[in-house]
Amino acid sequence: MSTSDKRSQQDFRVATAVMANPSSASITDSWRKRLVVTDKGKPRALLANAIIVLKDAPEWDGVLGFNEFSLDTVVLKSTPWGADVGLRMDRSGRPINNRLVTTQ
């Protein structure tokens, strides 16, 4: 088994444990302690980390919503980087152009 395979398995075990016990931390900044990090302490680029941030970081509380009619993700409150409220995103996270298309 290669080193990268071992690292992937270890990351998966840690991420699974973190996701299985989301209430293990108190509110405020404790979500940061649950992130899977590198040996240098930087957060790893993992889906588990993204889920932790979107669910538990106060900056993301109530920011995103889901429009069940159009099946789009919608920005309900300004994002940490300042995206406009009402911005719609498709399933891949790309903004949807809301301009009407006319033909002549």
N, C-alpha and C positions, 0 to 999 in steps of 0.2 A: 504494500500500500504506500503510495507516494505521500510526501509531506503535505501537499495541498489537499489530498483526500482526507488525511487525518485532521487537518485544520477545519475542513468543511464539516466533518462529522462532529468535531468539538463545538463549532459554532452552532450547528443544528441542535445539539443537546442543550447548550446554554440558552439559546433562543427559545426552545420548547419549554424549558424550566421557567424562564422569565414570563412567557405568555400564559403558562398554567397558573401562575400566582401573581396576578396583577394587583391585588390588594395588599401586597406585602409591604408597601411603602405608604408614608403619609402624603398629604397633598403637596403643595409648593414645588420645591426643586428635587424631591426624592425620585421623580421619574428618571432623572439623569443617572442615578446610581444603578438603575436597572438596565441601562443600555449595554449592549455587547461592544466591548472596546478592544483595540489592538494592544500589543505589549507596551506601547508608548502612551496608552490612555486615551487615544482618539477614538471616537465612535466609528464602528465598522459600517460599511454600506450594506445593510441587511434589511429585508422587509420587516423583520421583528422590531428593529429600531424605529423604522418609520411608523409602525403601528403604535408603539409606545409613545412617540412624540405626538402623533395626531390624537390619540386618546387622552393623554395625561398632561401634556404641556399646557399651562394656562394661556399661553399666547394663541393656541389653536382652539380654545373652548368656544364652540358655537360658530366657528368660521366657515366650515363647509357644510352643505346640505345636499340632499339628493332629491331631484324632481322626478317623482314616480311616473308622471305623465310623459315627459320627454326623455326619461332615462339619462338625464345629464346631471353632472355634479355642478352645484351652484355656489358661488361665494356669497355668504350671508352677511359677513362682517369683514372689514379690511384685513387682509393677510399681513403677517409680520413684515413682508417686503412691500406692502401697499397696493396689492391688486384691487381693482375696482369692485365694489359691492355689485352684485348682479351678474358678474362675469360668469358665463357658462362654459363648461369644459366637456369635451367628449370623453369616451371611455379610456382613451390613452392619456388624458390630462392636457390635451391641446385646447386652447381657447377656440370657441365657436364664433364665427363671424356672424353678427346679428343683422347685418345690412341686407335689405331686400335686393334681390337680383331681378333686374328687368331686362326683357329682350325687346328688340325693335324690329 
